[in-house]
Amino acid sequence: MRKVLFTVFNTLLLVAVAAVAFAADKADVVATISWATAIGMGLAAGACGLAQGMGLKGACEGTARNPEAGGKITVTLILGLAFIESLAIYALVVCLILLFANPLMGQL
């Protein structure tokens, strides 16, 4: 039941935001894009930070339980952190594309 309510709420929220975005003029679109990139990058950085913290916590606990496996755990941790950090870099690239390569930004 909780998933259904969450899905319905998100759908209604997205439809409401889409209606406002389609009714906006060009100046409002630029402001909306700027806010969207700021919020999107903030969410991506926060989520990646939480994921890296949880990975580091797991690696520390694994090394504390089995110190002999510390080398393998460290290699796996570094590889996992690189994958997580790549998600933040992809989000940054998308945000920069929205800000600087957007055709609506140059029409004002």
VOGU-3710 file (C-alpha; in Angstrom, 3 decimals, decimal comma):
1> mrkvlftvfn> 0,000/0,000/0,000  2,846/2,335/0,804  4,446/1,845/-2,613  1,157/2,554/-4,357  0,648/5,796/-2,444  4,241/6,818/-3,097  3,862/6,135/-6,827  0,562/8,008/-7,054  1,949/10,993/-5,139  5,059/11,162/-7,338
11> tlllvavaav> 2,981/10,911/-10,504  0,695/13,736/-9,412  3,668/15,865/-8,433  5,379/15,320/-11,791  2,183/16,114/-13,701  1,749/19,331/-11,708  5,352/20,383/-12,315  5,089/19,525/-16,018  1,983/21,693/-16,384  3,798/24,652/-14,843
21> afaadkadvv> 6,856/24,059/-17,023  4,825/23,934/-20,242  2,968/27,146/-19,342  6,154/29,112/-18,620  7,711/31,690/-20,902  11,392/31,695/-21,838  12,638/33,652/-18,827  10,842/31,281/-16,477  12,281/28,291/-18,327  15,808/29,588/-17,789
31> atiswataig> 15,154/30,083/-14,089  13,571/26,633/-13,848  16,539/25,016/-15,593  18,939/26,774/-13,248  17,034/25,588/-10,181  16,669/22,073/-11,590  20,399/21,741/-12,177  21,183/23,002/-8,684  18,710/20,640/-7,034  19,722/17,713/-9,264
41> mglaagacgl> 23,415/18,086/-8,535  22,711/18,500/-4,820  20,650/15,313/-4,732  23,249/13,391/-6,745  26,105/14,540/-4,530  24,167/13,782/-1,357  23,108/10,321/-2,508  26,645/9,476/-3,645  28,022/10,692/-0,322  25,607/8,453/1,582
51> aqgmglkgac> 26,455/5,479/-0,630  30,189/6,018/-0,171  29,754/6,302/3,579  27,802/3,047/3,714  30,439/1,315/1,583  33,242/2,564/3,807  31,325/1,448/6,894  30,953/-2,042/5,439  34,623/-2,216/4,507  35,708/-1,148/7,991
61> egtarnpeag> 33,418/-3,716/9,600  34,680/-6,444/7,250  38,295/-5,598/7,970  37,608/-5,532/11,710  36,041/-9,008/11,566  38,687/-10,516/9,307  41,959/-8,531/9,196  43,585/-11,019/6,801  41,060/-10,105/4,085  41,886/-6,397/4,364
71> gkitvtlilg> 43,712/-6,277/1,027  40,839/-7,763/-0,986  38,325/-5,611/0,856  40,342/-2,470/0,114  40,556/-3,252/-3,601  36,832/-3,935/-3,784  36,106/-0,776/-1,787  38,154/1,435/-4,090  36,495/-0,063/-7,167  33,031/0,445/-5,662
81> lafieslaiy> 33,822/4,026/-4,651  34,979/4,757/-8,201  31,689/3,456/-9,605  29,690/5,514/-7,115  31,711/8,638/-7,836  31,180/8,164/-11,567  27,446/8,620/-10,969  28,093/12,031/-9,427  30,329/12,948/-12,361  27,601/11,902/-14,834
91> alvvclillf> 25,120/14,074/-12,944  27,558/16,991/-13,120  27,957/16,522/-16,876  24,186/16,470/-17,388  23,789/19,601/-15,264  26,509/21,401/-17,208  24,889/20,400/-20,501  21,557/21,743/-19,280  23,158/25,009/-18,232  25,524/25,730/-21,108
101> anplmgql> 24,387/23,732/-24,157  20,680/24,422/-23,820  19,269/26,209/-26,889  16,672/28,042/-24,786  19,375/29,759/-22,737  20,726/31,671/-25,747  17,347/32,910/-27,024  16,788/35,524/-24,347
//
